[in-house]
Amino acid sequence: MQSTKTFWVLPTLYEQGESKVMRLVLGRLLQCLVAISLSAAMIGCATQPAPGSGSPSPSPGGLTVSLLSSDGPRAIGPPNMVAARSVPELKALLHSLRDVLFHDPDGWDAFAGRQGQVFIALAAGYCNRVTTVTATTDSDGVVQVDYKTERSCSPGAGAAALPSLNLVSIPRPQLGSGVVTLQITGSYGRARVDLRQPDFTRDPATVSSDAMQAVAAIRQQVAMGTRAPIRELDLMRWPDNALACAPMSASVAALPVVGYIVVVDKGPGGIPQPEEFHWSAGKIVDCGPISGV
């Protein structure tokens, strides 16, 4: 009987030892899995930008573009492109241009409260309607905007026959946190948008009034008040009232001076000769001739 009893005790002790070993192995394996998960999470957090920050340059490659409305203010351009951080801000900039006609309410008003986008007004010219829009960031960080059109003439005559500007949007997170340059591919048309931190808001009525003063003052200076074509009009900020012509930095601590970039075509007889000016509170800085606008 003693040997029989010992026979049953030994397997029991063995099974208990095996169970402890298995628990130790499983416990150790669980610890390793948890450690791996935590490490992956920490690496993921380390590679994500802090809230409110981000790359100053637009995302490389293709961008998400939405053609929102072809029922907006009427104009044939130039400027062939104007961009802003909201639809009310975009309309305010356009109000400063003599050749843009408004018929409020219009199709753009449905997007007046939309946030987190950069909004672009595209002029396609007479008897053209934009059907598709694409955008890619080139090797220089410039957003190249390309679009296709189809023949479509507005009914009526005079102002009613003017084509509507097309409203396009691109998500702001894809455009970085600097001064973004947008360029119509293979054509005249450029716009710059100030997305630097800290962000700022500007009353649309103030934008319209100030931009109108800027355009009128610069036209008066360079063309003695004539209807010199405006190639580009941008709302911009500077660190001081020097209104520097140098490329805009994405890492400026304070940007207290609000003003406008106005590019006027000074060329005689329809020959393009664009020249860039900066304006703020009545001060004008001539930045000289530029190309590609």
Secondary structure, 3 states (H helix, E strand, C coil): CHHHHHHHHHHHHHHHHHHHHHHHHHHHHHHHHHHHHHHHHHHHHHHCCCCCCCCCCCCCEECCCEEEECCCCECCCCCCEEEECCHHHHHHHHHCCCCCECCCCCHHHHHCCCCCEEEEEECCCCCEEEEEEEEEECCCCCEEEEEEEEECCCCCCHHHHCCECEEEEEEHHHHCCCEEEEEECCCCCEEEEECCCCCCCCCHHHHHHHHHHHHHHHHHHHHCCCCCCEEEEEEEEECCCCCCCCCCCCCCCCCCEEEEEEEEECCHHHCCCEEEEEEECCEEEEEEECCCC
